[in-house]
């Protein structure tokens, strides 16, 4: 695949870094901050990021396993987050080639419907099982996740941007 002009060649992603970022996002979601409807889902954000940038290493099965873990932790209906993360992972993998051609702010706009769909799946499952509607503040969560996309992109791509052997004659 021909790279867009001006895009920096990245080093391969370290599998340890991928796993540690996913576990850090899971732990960030598990902080006892009080679950409010507008709070972004950091694990979903990092899962989508790695599904877009490393679809061979982070796939639908891993999203399902993390979803089950979140379901158990939040004592939600078993499979609620698993289905949401699986659908999110599938659609992120489906658009990953096209998404990488755009700038990071444009990517954030294109990722917004995916996050909205994931939260919609969670709400529909919660409502079918007899739960209460959390309120319209829930619409702010996908927007917050989309606004965090550039920050996550800078943070998670930083280890891949450094040169393996810096040299003044090699500007990589």
C-alpha positions, -999 to +999 in steps of 0.1 A: +000+000+000+013+034-009+016+057+020+000+092+019+026+119+013+042+134+043+033+105+067+062+093+088+072+056+086+065+040+119+084+012+137+065-020+145+043-019+175+057-038+206+032-064+217+040-057+253+031-021+248-002-030+231-012-053+260-001-028+286-021+000+270-052-022+269-048-033+305-041+004+316-074+014+298-092-014+315-079-003+349-088+033+341-124+022+334-124+003+367-114+033+388-141+040+414-150+074+401-187+068+401-200+057+367-218+086+352-234+083+317-213+109+300-179+094+311-159+081+281-152+044+278-114+043+277-111+006+269-134+010+239-112+039+227-080+020+230-095-011+215-106+009+184-072+025+182-054-008+181-080-023+158-073+005+133-035+005+137-028-032+144-058-053+133-037-085+131-028-083+168-060-069+184-091-084+170-127-093+177-119-122+201-098-100+223-126-073+223-151-100+234-129-112+262-123-076+275-161-070+272-168-100+294-143-087+319-160-053+320-195-070+323-183-089+353-167-059+369-197-036+364-222-064+373-239-057+340-259-082+320-233-108+309-225-101+273-237-065+272-202-049+269-189-080+251-214-075+222-208-038+221-170-041+220-173-069+194-194-048+171-171-018+177-140-040+169-156-054+138-165-021+123-132-005+133-114-033+115-136-030+085-128+007+080-091+007+092-075+009+057-097+038+047-094+056+080-056+057+080-056+079+049-072+108+068-057+132+093-062+126+130-090+152+134-108+137+104-104+102+119-120+115+151-151+126+131-153+092+113-149+073+146-178+092+163-206+071+147-188+039+158-187+050+194-224+062+192-234+028+178-215+010+206-232+030+233-265+025+215-261-013+216-254-011+253-285+010+259-307-013+238-295-044+257-300-027+290-335-015+281-345-049+268-334-066+300-356-042+321-331-015+330-337+022+334-328+048+307-297+066+320-307+099+305-297+121+276-263+128+291-253+095+276-250+113+242-219+131+255-199+099+260-193+092+222-185+129+217-159+127+246-144+096+232-141+112+197-125+143+212-100+120+230-090+103+198-062+127+189-048+125+224-048+087+223-033+087+188-004+109+199+002+089+231+000+054+216+020+061+185+048+079+203+069+048+209+067+039+172+079+073+160+114+072+174+143+062+153+159+028+162+194+043+157+193+081+155+217+095+131+222+130+116+223+115+081+191+096+085+161+118+092+137+090+102 
